[in-house]
Amino acid sequence: MICPLSVDWGNAADWVAGIGSISAVGVAIWIATGQERFARHIREIEKNEAIEKRAHLQAEIIRLIAEIESVMGKAIMRQSMAAGMGMTSRADLDEVEALRLQLQSMQSLAESDPKLYGEIGRAFRESNITEIRSTSSSDFIGLTLESIRRRLKDRRSAIASL
């Protein structure tokens, strides 16, 4: 007996071509999803690296501001020990100025983060000691240094909370 529908099944070459086409579509989908997973993984790594870079920058800026505060504290202490004789050490003021320049150079590394960039600029501006260099009044120097230290402490807290 001959099956009348056997003609519709086609020959072996047609079957192989059909299976090959279906397999090609499956492999193409598998490759595309693999590439998407890889791209997602790369984006996640880049995001984590950016977060780590920002955290290191933030920590270094906080360290610099704390160091400026420390040097100013030493200058205040030296001045109070000199019993108001205007004995603020020029070396301390020079050290503060050098640290301020480091802070300013760190600002260029934070250009991609406007909040951090702004806080660094404020800290740099608030740590300005040019008016101290031009005066000889020991009371003014002590009060100004203490005021700058308080403002820098606020900047340091603001940067830490970003």
ZADO-1210 file (C-alpha; in nm, 4 decimals, padded with zeros to 6 digits):
<atoms>
<atom x="00.0000" y="00.0000" z="00.0000" code="MET" pos="1"/>
<atom x="00.1183" y="00.3397" z="-00.0904" code="ILE" pos="2"/>
<atom x="00.0464" y="00.6346" z="00.1290" code="CYS" pos="3"/>
<atom x="-00.1057" y="00.9161" z="-00.0748" code="PRO" pos="4"/>
<atom x="00.0353" y="01.1887" z="00.1517" code="LEU" pos="5"/>
<atom x="00.3972" y="01.0761" z="00.1249" code="SER" pos="6"/>
<atom x="00.4605" y="01.3171" z="-00.1603" code="VAL" pos="7"/>
<atom x="00.3974" y="01.6177" z="00.0696" code="ASP" pos="8"/>
<atom x="00.6793" y="01.5232" z="00.3076" code="TRP" pos="9"/>
<atom x="00.9532" y="01.6237" z="00.0640" code="GLY" pos="10"/>
<atom x="01.2936" y="01.4696" z="00.0237" code="ASN" pos="11"/>
<atom x="01.5885" y="01.4436" z="00.2651" code="ALA" pos="12"/>
<atom x="01.7647" y="01.7532" z="00.1263" code="ALA" pos="13"/>
<atom x="01.4634" y="01.9695" z="00.2072" code="ASP" pos="14"/>
<atom x="01.4559" y="01.8314" z="00.5603" code="TRP" pos="15"/>
<atom x="01.8253" y="01.8993" z="00.6157" code="VAL" pos="16"/>
<atom x="01.7868" y="02.2560" z="00.4834" code="ALA" pos="17"/>
<atom x="01.4893" y="02.3187" z="00.7114" code="GLY" pos="18"/>
<atom x="01.6632" y="02.1835" z="01.0193" code="ILE" pos="19"/>
<atom x="01.9736" y="02.3868" z="00.9297" code="GLY" pos="20"/>
<atom x="01.7668" y="02.7057" z="00.9002" code="SER" pos="21"/>
<atom x="01.5988" y="02.6495" z="01.2346" code="ILE" pos="22"/>
<atom x="01.9357" y="02.5707" z="01.3942" code="SER" pos="23"/>
<atom x="02.0885" y="02.8871" z="01.2446" code="ALA" pos="24"/>
<atom x="01.8089" y="03.0997" z="01.3930" code="VAL" pos="25"/>
<atom x="01.8587" y="02.9325" z="01.7328" code="GLY" pos="26"/>
<atom x="02.2347" y="02.9880" z="01.7256" code="VAL" pos="27"/>
<atom x="02.1869" y="03.3529" z="01.6200" code="ALA" pos="28"/>
<atom x="01.9509" y="03.4115" z="01.9143" code="ILE" pos="29"/>
<atom x="02.1932" y="03.2380" z="02.1521" code="TRP" pos="30"/>
<atom x="02.4856" y="03.4535" z="02.0286" code="ILE" pos="31"/>
<atom x="02.2814" y="03.7749" z="02.0558" code="ALA" pos="32"/>
<atom x="02.1757" y="03.7040" z="02.4139" code="THR" pos="33"/>
<atom x="02.5350" y="03.6131" z="02.5023" code="GLY" pos="34"/>
<atom x="02.6588" y="03.9431" z="02.3624" code="GLN" pos="35"/>
<atom x="02.3924" y="04.1311" z="02.5576" code="GLU" pos="36"/>
<atom x="02.4933" y="03.9550" z="02.8804" code="ARG" pos="37"/>
<atom x="02.8578" y="04.0379" z="02.8125" code="PHE" pos="38"/>
<atom x="02.7763" y="04.4032" z="02.7373" code="ALA" pos="39"/>
<atom x="02.5687" y="04.4271" z="03.0567" code="ARG" pos="40"/>
<atom x="02.8583" y="04.2782" z="03.2538" code="HIS" pos="41"/>
<atom x="03.1039" y="04.5293" z="03.1025" code="ILE" pos="42"/>
<atom x="02.8691" y="04.8200" z="03.1867" code="ARG" pos="43"/>
<atom x="02.8452" y="04.6975" z="03.5453" code="GLU" pos="44"/>
<atom x="03.2242" y="04.6755" z="03.5751" code="ILE" pos="45"/>
<atom x="03.2644" y="05.0291" z="03.4345" code="GLU" pos="46"/>
<atom x="03.0014" y="05.1608" z="03.6756" code="LYS" pos="47"/>
<atom x="03.1773" y="04.9973" z="03.9720" code="ASN" pos="48"/>
<atom x="03.5131" y="05.1393" z="03.8610" code="GLU" pos="49"/>
<atom x="03.3634" y="05.4891" z="03.8376" code="ALA" pos="50"/>
<atom x="03.2156" y="05.4567" z="04.1870" code="ILE" pos="51"/>
<atom x="03.5483" y="05.3350" z="04.3242" code="GLU" pos="52"/>
<atom x="03.7376" y="05.6179" z="04.1526" code="LYS" pos="53"/>
<atom x="03.4971" y="05.8757" z="04.2969" code="ARG" pos="54"/>
<atom x="03.5261" y="05.7254" z="04.6456" code="ALA" pos="55"/>
<atom x="03.9063" y="05.7417" z="04.6316" code="HIS" pos="56"/>
<atom x="03.8940" y="06.1014" z="04.5097" code="LEU" pos="57"/>
<atom x="03.6470" y="06.1934" z="04.7814" code="GLN" pos="58"/>
<atom x="03.8656" y="06.0309" z="05.0490" code="ALA" pos="59"/>
<atom x="04.1753" y="06.2142" z="04.9257" code="GLU" pos="60"/>
<atom x="03.9933" y="06.5480" z="04.9259" code="ILE" pos="61"/>
<atom x="03.8664" y="06.4879" z="05.2787" code="ILE" pos="62"/>
<atom x="04.2217" y="06.4007" z="05.3843" code="ARG" pos="63"/>
<atom x="04.3591" y="06.7213" z="05.2298" code="LEU" pos="64"/>
<atom x="04.0965" y="06.9370" z="05.3993" code="ILE" pos="65"/>
<atom x="04.1642" y="06.7664" z="05.7337" code="ALA" pos="66"/>
<atom x="04.5349" y="06.8285" z="05.6858" code="GLU" pos="67"/>
<atom x="04.4713" y="07.1980" z="05.6170" code="ILE" pos="68"/>
<atom x="04.2626" y="07.2123" z="05.9355" code="GLU" pos="69"/>
<atom x="04.5426" y="07.0425" z="06.1285" code="SER" pos="70"/>
<atom x="04.8074" y="07.2863" z="06.0076" code="VAL" pos="71"/>
<atom x="04.5795" y="07.5775" z="06.0940" code="MET" pos="72"/>
<atom x="04.5269" y="07.4258" z="06.4386" code="GLY" pos="73"/>
<atom x="04.9035" y="07.4095" z="06.4896" code="LYS" pos="74"/>
<atom x="04.9332" y="07.7735" z="06.3825" code="ALA" pos="75"/>
<atom x="04.6597" y="07.8760" z="06.6273" code="ILE" pos="76"/>
<atom x="04.8293" y="07.6837" z="06.9055" code="MET" pos="77"/>
<atom x="05.1678" y="07.8394" z="06.8322" code="ARG" pos="78"/>
<atom x="05.0114" y="08.1816" z="06.8323" code="GLN" pos="79"/>
<atom x="04.8328" y="08.1261" z="07.1627" code="SER" pos="80"/>
<atom x="05.1563" y="07.9961" z="07.3182" code="MET" pos="81"/>
<atom x="05.3331" y="08.3119" z="07.2058" code="ALA" pos="82"/>
<atom x="05.0830" y="08.5085" z="07.4191" code="ALA" pos="83"/>
<atom x="04.9502" y="08.7212" z="07.1379" code="GLY" pos="84"/>
<atom x="05.2864" y="08.8377" z="07.0109" code="MET" pos="85"/>
<atom x="05.1907" y="08.7770" z="06.6474" code="GLY" pos="86"/>
<atom x="05.4107" y="08.4706" z="06.6187" code="MET" pos="87"/>
<atom x="05.2145" y="08.2887" z="06.3509" code="THR" pos="88"/>
<atom x="05.4639" y="08.0745" z="06.1692" code="SER" pos="89"/>
<atom x="05.5133" y="08.1639" z="05.8052" code="ARG" pos="90"/>
<atom x="05.6051" y="07.7997" z="05.7461" code="ALA" pos="91"/>
<atom x="05.2557" y="07.6983" z="05.8616" code="ASP" pos="92"/>
<atom x="05.0968" y="07.9492" z="05.6276" code="LEU" pos="93"/>
<atom x="05.3180" y="07.8293" z="05.3422" code="ASP" pos="94"/>
<atom x="05.2159" y="07.4711" z="05.4157" code="GLU" pos="95"/>
<atom x="04.8485" y="07.5694" z="05.4099" code="VAL" pos="96"/>
<atom x="04.9029" y="07.7399" z="05.0764" code="GLU" pos="97"/>
<atom x="05.0725" y="07.4287" z="04.9330" code="ALA" pos="98"/>
<atom x="04.7845" y="07.2097" z="05.0521" code="LEU" pos="99"/>
<atom x="04.5351" y="07.4529" z="04.8999" code="ARG" pos="100"/>
<atom x="04.7113" y="07.4204" z="04.5649" code="LEU" pos="101"/>
<atom x="04.6854" y="07.0412" z="04.5894" code="GLN" pos="102"/>
<atom x="04.3158" y="07.0805" z="04.6639" code="LEU" pos="103"/>
<atom x="04.2723" y="07.3037" z="04.3613" code="GLN" pos="104"/>
<atom x="04.4485" y="07.0531" z="04.1374" code="SER" pos="105"/>
<atom x="04.2214" y="06.7758" z="04.2687" code="MET" pos="106"/>
<atom x="03.9220" y="06.9796" z="04.1574" code="GLN" pos="107"/>
<atom x="04.0018" y="06.9103" z="03.7922" code="SER" pos="108"/>
<atom x="03.9640" y="06.5365" z="03.8606" code="LEU" pos="109"/>
<atom x="03.6069" y="06.5909" z="03.9794" code="ALA" pos="110"/>
<atom x="03.4757" y="06.7673" z="03.6685" code="GLU" pos="111"/>
<atom x="03.2354" y="06.4825" z="03.5917" code="SER" pos="112"/>
<atom x="03.0642" y="06.5281" z="03.9311" code="ASP" pos="113"/>
<atom x="02.9254" y="06.8832" z="03.9656" code="PRO" pos="114"/>
<atom x="02.8433" y="06.8524" z="04.3371" code="LYS" pos="115"/>
<atom x="03.1899" y="06.7325" z="04.4336" code="LEU" pos="116"/>
<atom x="03.3483" y="06.9871" z="04.1984" code="TYR" pos="117"/>
<atom x="03.1528" y="07.2669" z="04.3661" code="GLY" pos="118"/>
<atom x="03.2357" y="07.1537" z="04.7188" code="GLU" pos="119"/>
<atom x="03.6059" y="07.1391" z="04.6356" code="ILE" pos="120"/>
<atom x="03.5861" y="07.4914" z="04.4947" code="GLY" pos="121"/>
<atom x="03.4117" y="07.6151" z="04.8087" code="ARG" pos="122"/>
<atom x="03.6729" y="07.4497" z="05.0315" code="ALA" pos="123"/>
<atom x="03.9513" y="07.6075" z="04.8262" code="PHE" pos="124"/>
<atom x="03.7886" y="07.9492" z="04.8424" code="ARG" pos="125"/>
<atom x="03.7124" y="07.9250" z="05.2148" code="GLU" pos="126"/>
<atom x="04.0684" y="07.8236" z="05.3018" code="SER" pos="127"/>
<atom x="04.2082" y="08.1457" z="05.1563" code="ASN" pos="128"/>
<atom x="04.4690" y="08.2966" z="05.3902" code="ILE" pos="129"/>
<atom x="04.5857" y="08.5991" z="05.1904" code="THR" pos="130"/>
<atom x="04.4268" y="08.8409" z="05.4374" code="GLU" pos="131"/>
<atom x="04.6186" y="08.6737" z="05.7209" code="ILE" pos="132"/>
<atom x="04.9500" y="08.7232" z="05.5444" code="ARG" pos="133"/>
<atom x="04.8858" y="09.0950" z="05.5098" code="SER" pos="134"/>
<atom x="04.8096" y="09.1674" z="05.8757" code="THR" pos="135"/>
<atom x="05.0098" y="09.1686" z="06.1946" code="SER" pos="136"/>
<atom x="04.7188" y="09.1658" z="06.4410" code="SER" pos="137"/>
<atom x="04.7498" y="08.8425" z="06.6352" code="SER" pos="138"/>
<atom x="04.3863" y="08.8525" z="06.7487" code="ASP" pos="139"/>
<atom x="04.2689" y="08.8884" z="06.3898" code="PHE" pos="140"/>
<atom x="04.4937" y="08.6031" z="06.2760" code="ILE" pos="141"/>
<atom x="04.3726" y="08.3677" z="06.5487" code="GLY" pos="142"/>
<atom x="04.0052" y="08.4453" z="06.4931" code="LEU" pos="143"/>
<atom x="04.0387" y="08.4186" z="06.1172" code="THR" pos="144"/>
<atom x="04.2186" y="08.0850" z="06.1333" code="LEU" pos="145"/>
<atom x="03.9578" y="07.9455" z="06.3715" code="GLU" pos="146"/>
<atom x="03.6766" y="08.0697" z="06.1470" code="SER" pos="147"/>
<atom x="03.8399" y="07.9077" z="05.8440" code="ILE" pos="148"/>
<atom x="03.8795" y="07.5806" z="06.0362" code="ARG" pos="149"/>
<atom x="03.5075" y="07.5759" z="06.1232" code="ARG" pos="150"/>
<atom x="03.4071" y="07.6414" z="05.7637" code="ARG" pos="151"/>
<atom x="03.6447" y="07.3723" z="05.6369" code="LEU" pos="152"/>
<atom x="03.4987" y="07.1252" z="05.8844" code="LYS" pos="153"/>
<atom x="03.1552" y="07.1979" z="05.7357" code="ASP" pos="154"/>
<atom x="03.2942" y="07.1477" z="05.3826" code="ARG" pos="155"/>
<atom x="03.4539" y="06.8205" z="05.4884" code="ARG" pos="156"/>
<atom x="03.1215" y="06.6995" z="05.6288" code="SER" pos="157"/>
<atom x="02.9411" y="06.8059" z="05.3123" code="ALA" pos="158"/>
<atom x="03.1894" y="06.6180" z="05.0929" code="ILE" pos="159"/>
<atom x="03.1623" y="06.3079" z="05.3109" code="ALA" pos="160"/>
<atom x="02.7833" y="06.3115" z="05.2765" code="SER" pos="161"/>
<atom x="02.7850" y="06.3270" z="04.8951" code="LEU" pos="162"/>
</atoms>
